[in-house]
Amino acid sequence: MPSDRRDQDDAQQDIAVAGTFPASDPPSNTGERGTRAVPPGEMLGGKHAPVPGGVMLKRRFPSAEAAKLALEGLVRDGPVDRDAAELHPEGEAVELRLVAPPGDAERLRVLLARA
């Protein structure tokens, strides 16, 4: 008897999903072909427009790891746009450079000093 119950459950599930399709695949009755995902170049591509009147903030860290961790903290706590920050190696040290909007510059300067 348990197998009959399983067959009924499978049949009900087949009926329930008959009109669905995977989210990554377009429905076959449209003119669209291929996946509907955004190309990675559009998601990761260009830099954002520069901040008008932006203030450059800088801090030197002893290692790349320390600079990366500081940047992650600023992105989380700031919030800071990751595209507005750069890491520049300077010998053994790494300098974190950040362009901040004028209204947020002082607050971000304090966060950068604590990082």
C-alpha positions in Angstrom: 0.0 0.0 0.0 2.7 2.6 0.8 3.9 2.5 -2.9 0.3 3.3 -4.1 0.4 6.4 -1.8 3.8 7.4 -3.2 2.5 7.0 -6.8 -0.5 9.2 -6.0 1.8 11.9 -4.4 4.1 11.8 -7.5 1.1 12.2 -9.8 -0.2 15.2 -7.8 3.2 16.8 -7.9 3.4 16.3 -11.7 0.1 18.0 -12.1 1.1 20.9 -9.8 4.4 21.7 -11.7 3.1 21.0 -15.2 2.9 24.7 -16.1 6.1 25.8 -14.5 9.6 26.0 -15.8 13.1 26.7 -14.3 13.7 30.4 -13.6 16.8 30.4 -15.8 15.0 29.2 -18.8 12.5 31.3 -20.8 9.1 29.9 -21.6 9.1 28.2 -25.0 6.1 30.2 -26.3 8.0 33.5 -26.4 10.5 34.7 -29.0 13.2 34.9 -26.3 16.0 32.3 -26.6 18.8 31.5 -24.2 18.9 32.3 -20.5 17.5 35.4 -18.9 20.5 35.9 -16.6 22.3 39.3 -16.7 25.7 38.9 -18.4 28.5 39.1 -15.8 30.1 42.0 -17.6 27.0 44.1 -16.8 27.0 43.2 -13.1 30.7 43.5 -12.5 31.7 45.8 -15.4 32.3 49.5 -15.1 33.1 51.8 -12.4 30.4 54.2 -11.1 30.6 57.8 -12.0 33.0 59.8 -9.8 31.6 61.5 -6.8 31.2 65.2 -7.5 33.4 67.2 -5.2 34.6 64.0 -3.6 37.1 64.1 -0.8 40.1 61.7 -1.0 40.8 59.8 2.2 43.9 57.7 2.7 45.4 55.4 5.2 48.4 53.1 5.1 48.2 49.5 6.4 51.1 47.2 7.1 49.8 44.4 4.9 47.3 43.8 2.0 45.2 41.6 4.3 44.8 44.4 6.9 43.8 46.9 4.1 41.3 44.5 2.7 39.7 43.9 6.1 39.5 47.6 6.7 37.8 48.1 3.3 35.3 45.3 4.1 34.5 47.0 7.4 34.0 50.4 5.7 31.8 48.8 3.0 29.7 47.2 5.8 29.7 50.1 8.3 30.0 53.1 6.1 28.4 52.2 3.9 31.1 52.8 1.3 30.8 52.0 -2.4 33.5 49.5 -3.1 34.1 51.1 -6.5 35.1 54.4 -4.8 38.0 52.7 -3.0 41.4 51.5 -4.3 44.3 49.5 -2.7 47.8 50.8 -3.7 50.8 48.7 -2.8 53.7 50.8 -1.5 56.6 48.4 -0.7 55.6 46.1 2.1 52.6 48.4 3.0 49.4 49.0 1.2 47.6 52.3 1.1 43.8 52.4 1.1 42.4 55.3 -0.9 38.8 56.2 -0.7 36.8 59.0 -2.4 34.0 60.1 -0.1 31.0 62.4 -0.7 31.7 65.8 0.9 28.8 65.3 3.4 30.1 62.0 4.6 33.9 62.7 4.5 34.3 63.4 8.2 32.3 60.4 9.4 34.2 58.1 7.0 37.5 59.7 8.1 36.7 58.6 11.7 35.7 55.1 10.5 38.9 54.8 8.5 41.0 55.9 11.4 39.4 53.2 13.6 39.9 50.5 11.0 
